[in-house]
């Protein structure tokens, strides 16, 4: 099976993470601290520069105090919904 990197989905996820983080009043620094992740990792995820692991997605959801499904809440047009 060939590995395929879906850059648009990574970008959408990154935009959604940024949107939720800001709506909840977190800075990248405070989210990194709450999730026990590197600050640079938060930035790379938000820019769509890395294909983060599923376990990291669950860690981020827990730190943001939301259901993990909320991080994947995208409209048909590809833009995240609040």
C-alpha positions in Angstrom: 0.0 0.0 0.0 1.4 3.4 -1.0 1.5 6.2 1.5 -0.4 9.2 0.3 0.0 12.6 2.0 -3.2 14.6 1.6 -1.9 18.1 2.0 -5.2 19.8 1.8 -6.6 17.7 4.7 -3.5 18.5 6.8 -4.1 22.2 6.1 -7.8 21.9 7.0 -7.0 20.2 10.2 -4.3 22.8 11.1 -6.8 25.6 10.4 -9.4 23.9 12.6 -6.9 23.4 15.4 -5.9 27.1 15.3 -9.6 28.2 15.2 -10.5 26.1 18.2 -7.4 27.0 20.1 -8.0 30.7 19.7 -11.8 30.4 20.4 -10.9 28.7 23.7 -8.4 31.4 24.6 -5.2 29.4 24.2 -2.0 30.6 22.8 0.2 28.2 21.0 2.5 28.3 24.0 -0.3 27.6 26.5 -1.7 24.7 24.4 1.7 23.2 24.1 2.1 23.4 27.9 -1.4 21.9 28.5 -0.8 19.1 26.1 2.8 18.5 27.1 4.0 19.0 23.5 6.7 21.1 22.0 5.7 24.6 20.9 7.2 24.0 17.5 5.0 20.9 17.1 1.8 23.0 17.6 3.0 25.4 15.0 3.8 22.7 12.5 0.4 21.1 12.9 -1.4 24.4 12.5 0.6 25.1 9.3 -0.1 21.6 7.9 3.6 20.9 7.8 3.3 17.6 9.6 1.0 14.6 9.5 0.5 14.3 13.3 -0.3 11.0 15.0 -3.8 10.1 16.1 -2.6 9.9 19.7 -1.4 13.5 19.5 -4.9 14.5 18.1 -6.5 12.9 21.2 -4.0 14.7 23.5 -4.8 18.0 21.9 -8.6 17.4 22.2 -8.1 16.6 25.9 -6.0 19.7 26.5 -8.7 21.8 24.7 -11.4 20.1 26.7 -13.4 19.0 23.7 -14.6 15.9 22.0 -12.0 14.8 19.4 -14.6 14.9 16.7 -14.7 18.7 17.0 -11.2 18.9 15.5 -12.6 17.2 12.4 -15.7 19.3 12.0 -15.3 20.5 8.4 -18.0 21.9 6.1 -18.6 20.5 2.6 -16.4 23.4 1.2 -13.5 22.3 3.3 -13.5 25.1 5.7 -13.9 24.3 9.4 -17.2 25.0 11.1 -17.6 26.3 14.7 
